[in-house]
Every structure is written in C-alpha cells, then in structure tokens.
Amino acid sequence: MPAAALAQPPEAPADDTDALLQILEADAVAAPAGTAPDQSATSPAAEPTPGPAGTTAGEGTPSRSEHADAVANPDSPEVLDTIPVVSKPEPALTPPPEPAHRQIEEIIVTAQKREERLQDVPVSVTAISGDDLRDKNAKGLGDVAVPNMELSSDGLLSQFFVRGIGSNFEQPIERSIVLFIDDIAYTDRVTALSSFLDIDRVEFLRGPQGTLFGKNTVAGAISMYTRKPVLDDWQGRLSAAWGNLGDRAIDGAVNIPVLEDRMALRLAGTFEEREGYVDNSYRGEMDGDKYNYALSARALVNLEDAGELLMGARYGVSRQDNGPPSQASKDPGTGLPGLSPFAVFDPAYETKIDHHSSKDLDEYLDGSGWSANAQYRLDLPAGYSLTSLFAYTESSFTTLADEGTPAPLTSIFTDATTSGYQGELRISSPPDLFDGRFNFLGGLYGSWDNEDIIADVDLVPVGGLLQSVVHIVLPGFTLPGLDQFPGNAANAGAQSVYVDRDRDVTTLAGFAQGTLKLTDSFDLILGARYSWVQTHLNLLDLQYTALGLEGVPSLFNLLGLQNFEVRGRERNDVSPTGKLSLRYHFSDDEMVFATVAQGFKAGGYSPGNPGPDFSGYEPETSLLYELGAKLSLFDSRMRVNATAFRTEFKNFQVLVQENFVDVVTNAAQAETAGAELETLTILPLGLTLGVNGSWMPVARFVSYPDGPCAESTLSTQTSGCDRSGGRLPYAPEWSASVGLSGFWPLPGQLFALNAGVDGSWSDSLFFQADGDPVDSREALWRVNARAGFGTVDNQWSLQLFVNNLTNAVWQEYGNDTTAGGHFAYVPPPRTWNLRLSWNF
C-alpha cells in the first residue's frame, strides 16, 4: 500500500478539478517525512536491482538511490529484499497513533556459497551494494573504508591488506587476499581495471577463507558480483561526470531482452580520464595521470527444465603515460631529508612528501586484461542444485620507472604477462534436509595459470647520463630517443640486473561444508578442503652485466653476486584445511558465533631467492580463532556487528629487496589479534548514521631472526636483522570510520535533496617489513562529502562530490629504491566532481 494511504482523503468526482487539487494537497500534507505518494503510474522507476543485491553501511551509510527507491517504489520486491524501506501499517482511513518509521532491511550475501542473511553468517563480513558505491562516487577499492582493511587502488596500482596481512604493488609474491568477480579468482594487479564495472554488491570477508574459497585466502577474500541480466525488461543507466584535474568520466549499462522469457543481454562500460597532479619540475610535466576504460557483456539464457546458463566477458585498459604519482621520500646521496647533491640536476629537487617530484626518466605504466566465463546451474530433483563454472583470464603489464631523483641513477623496466584457466563443479542440498536439520554443499576445483615476469634494472644508464650532462649545460634541451626504449644501447646501464621468471601453477582441490542444527537455536558448521598445488619453474634467469653486454663481468660479480639460470624445477604442495563454527540464535535478531578456520598459501620460486638446491620458499598457513555477535536492535532501526579474533601464521611469506631484486622469504611466525565493530542506525529527520572501528593491539612477527634491515649503505634492504617482535606492515593499531547521510523529499514529493559526509581515520603504520620509519604513514583523517538533487524515484539526479575535503597530503606507499634512497606514492589533493545520472 502506498505511503500516502496513511491518511486517505474523501474521493472526488473525476470531473471536479478543484476537488482533485484539494485531494492532492491533502496527500502531500498527510505523507510522513521521508515517504512519498505512489508514483508508479506517472514516473518511470529507477533501474531495479536484480537478485539479492544486499546493502550495507560500507563507509557507514546506505546509498541515496536506495533511499529513493524505498520512497518511490515501496511495494517493489527488489526494494523490499535489499534496502531500508518505510514500514507500511494496515489500511486505515485515519493516521495510526504512531507514525511509520524506517527500518534496516535484511541483507542477503553468499559468503558461504549459498544465499543467507548477513546477520546469520558466522563470518566477519562487510557487504556494500553497487548503488552505495555509485552514490559515493567510489571508483575503486581505495575509495572504500572497511574495518581493519587497508585498501588502495588507482589504475594499475592496487593492494589489499586485511588485519595486517596482504600484498602490495610489488611482484612476484602471490596475494594473501584474493579478489573474486562473479566467483572467478583474479590474482594479478590488472584486475583493478574493471573491478567496479556494473557492480551489484561487494562482500569483504575477514579472516582465512580456505575451505570454500581455496588457496591464497590466508587473510581474507573480496567477492564482487556484477548485475545479472533480467528477462523481459528494458532498463539501464547512464552518467557523465566532469571535475578538476581535467577529470572526465562516462559510465553506463543497459539490459536488453532478446527472447521473451528465454534470453537477456546486459552491456556495461566505463571510461575515465584524469590529468596528473604531481609536478615534475625536471621534465616539466604532471605525473600521475590516468586513462582507464572497461567493457563487459553478460548473457542470461533460460533453458527451462534444462537449467540456466550465464555467460560473460570483460575487458579493461589502464595507462599512465607520465608514470605513477611517485616522488623521492629520502635522498640516496646523503641519507638526510632536505640535503642533497642532486640539486645540481634540478634546483627544485627535494624529498618532502607533497605533490612535487623531480625525475629524469620518462616513466609510464600500461596494462590491459580480459576474461571470459560461463556458469551453468541445474535444479535437480528433491531441491538439489548443481552449478558448474569455467573461466579464462589474461593480462599484461608494462612499466618503466625511475628511482625518484633527477640524476641518471636507475632505469627499472618490468614486463609481466599472466593467463590461466579455472573451473569449479559444485552441488548444493536443499536447506531443509531431515526436517530442516541439515544442509550441505561440496565440489571440485581446478586451475592452471602461467606467469612470465621480466625485470631489467639499469644502474647509471648511459643514455640518461648523456642526457643529464646536456640538461645541465643546456637547460631544457633534450636529446631525442635516449630515454624511451629500455634495453637498447643508449639505455644500457653501466651496471645492470636482468631477471626473467616463467612459471606454471596447477591447482586441484575438493571441498565440502555442512550445517547441522543441534537444536532449534544452536547450529554446528563443519567444512574441509584438500588442495594440491604444483609449481613448475620453466625458467628462472638472473644475470648481472656491465654495459648491457652479456658475458661482461659486472661490479656485482666482483662483489660476490653470482649469475644463475634454472630450468625445469618443480615443487608440489599439499594441504588439508578445515573450518568449525558454532552458531547460536537468541532470536531472529540476535546471534553469536565462534569459529576456528585454516588458510593455505602455496610455496614458489623467487627471482633472488632460489633457496637451498633451488627449492624455493615454503607454503604459508594460517589458523583463525574468532568470536562474534550480530544484533538487530530497536525494531530493526539499529544494527550492531562485533568480532574478536586471533590469527597465527606459520612460514609467513614476506617480500623484501635483496641484491637489487625482489625476494620472497619465509618468516618463521607471525600473529594478529584484535576486535572490530560495525554499527548502522536509522535516525529521525531522514538521517542515517554509520560508525565503524577496529582495534589491533597485536600484529607482529613472532619469530623473524633473519629479517630485512631498515638502513643500508648500498641501495637495498640487506638481510640479517632480527625483526622478531616487530610490527607487521599495513597494521594500524586503531582505525575508524563514520558516515552520516540524509534524504529529504521536497514539497510535492517529486524531487528530493540528499547529502552525506564520510570520514575515515587510521593510526600510523609501516609499509615494509623492515619497519623503516621513512616508509611509513602518520595517523590520518580522510574526509569525503557529497550533495545532490534529483527526482524522488531516482530517474535522474545531479550530484556534487568532493574527495579529500581537507586537502590532506600523505604517502600511500613507500619503499627502498635500487639506488639507495626511498620513494613514495602520493594520493591526489582535494578533487571535486559533478555528475549527471539518468536511470531508465
């Protein structure tokens, strides 16, 4: 029943215009704040959300469009299933004694490979709807604040850390948090190119997920789900945005019914272009520019009794023609910030963290990736369901990087390509076996992937040296072609390090999980997985040369560093992992749980660390102990989810720099422990408040006697320092986020205003395992704001977004350089963006 029925005025004759106007005025007066008359007959509805989209606070608040859908279409089943809605009293001719109030609706997630209420899942999980991401102008994971997660994504530069465990920009280490898109695992950095394209929802899972999600989820998983095509319904959306820094963006999607009741197609695309924001005074250009676009297509085929087939493909491109937004953070010449002999190359050179750089090399980043997948689901007799999934992924990444100074010290060229197949066959039981006492799912998983990484580090490149001399004598004059193509004679280094690693990884696994109701309120959940991972090293080639000439001894050889070439090595890692959860429901709105879970991350081969007899580094395992509570309070006007955890890691894999190359080593042990809190509250006056926080007093290397050293006189993080007891990277002790949003229909109930502000705070943290204070970030507040105007039904809207409202400056990442200094990535300054959106 429409909200306007709270107070029904007397009916008027159809030909009595004055009486009709009086009725409309009475409707407007009778409707409570935050509701609207039924407009389904006069206004097109906003694009519906197919399936159990689910919403959450994410950064603390539900989205504006979810408010709008609840107001404009209160009877829509999609709205009732996924977003906060206005309660509807029984029909009455007069208003009820108490006004209706908004409630937080149930959220449906698939964190355990089957649809469940968020409040029923015994996992620490945060879910964010695609509408929420769009309404906050989130363009990547770096725009999302999640308790106890450090997320960063800007084009090709992506990194994910959960509870102090994860992987940064650098390769060749495997990620500890796997990103899944429509149940397909992506482990390469190019995934970020299209990760937020046409998103339906994102689920952030904290803690090991080895039972259902498999290898490399030792710390957690991020599952994204894109919108499915809808049969027999034309719908879509289109938005265009413009802002400072030359920011231009277009985003859209369209759902096309192809065959009635049988087939539908959904097409989506996004494009964004932005100028650089780091002033490179040496080259006279702005570094950190961005050019991204991505396309996707999904087809849904209803095979009736033969099941359902869902096929999809994605493609993305990302470029930074002027290189990343990086700068020197510590001088390689003196080791003292602010004092440098390199001012002779550029008088403006300095190492203060700001939006200024002075790099001599013409840097760039260029990446692309595509994938194709098919998912088939068949409903079997007696309520069983069979699902099969197959996918192919491919990506490439090329970069040329500088060490951060105007002197011709280093040229770092990287070329990485990945490709792979993966498939899964899964069977699910009905939820009510044995009179509703038991349900289960199980399956088989297999994958094969290849990765080939080439890195060429040229120290004091000849061409760069000539260019620098000319630049000093004739400022502004450039010798053509000397810094464009790494590896040629002009760019050959006086001393060079060349690495080529080509490896194949094959994975086979079987898994199962069951839920047994011990009583009507008490459940036991057991899961297990057995994984076999074979890593075949096709080639591991490490060469130290002089002047780019093979066979010419280098200074490194004279210092004792040896060239080597290894082919045909192979290692096999096997691991059983398990999970046990106890769940108790005090009521439908109050649940507590306890979980013990294991994770597994395979071993491998590192370019600079072949290991004894070239055996490589060992597998990493994790063991989680977790207690949690999930509560819905005050008649579903408040949600509180809390978790306490402890995780132990053995053979913890750490990425460091040694002998001028990236090296993966095993720290003996590491551990993390802490607590997380998420709250969402519906307030009066159309407001919604979200407050989230985390506390992690324990995040340390338990035993790491041969760890990296923070200070080195020659360019690299040399090993041999005892890091036992040292703080883990990306592990702030405290973090918090708060979000406040509002939605206010205007008189007449056709248009509405909305606004919101989101702030996140993080304690100080280190970026690297050596605990070097140069590669660290101080405690930091980040604030974003937004305001907009549009139709109540969200058919169209105009939004203004301001990111980094306080214009804060900080480093998002830092590391040593091969030239002995340090560099840092710096996020954008304050930016604004004006976006016009249309849903049809």
Summary of the structure (lengths in Angstrom):
residues: 840
radius of gyration: 28.2
end to end distance: 23.8
largest distance: 101.4
contacts: 3134
relative contact order: 0.13
helix: 10%
strand: 52%
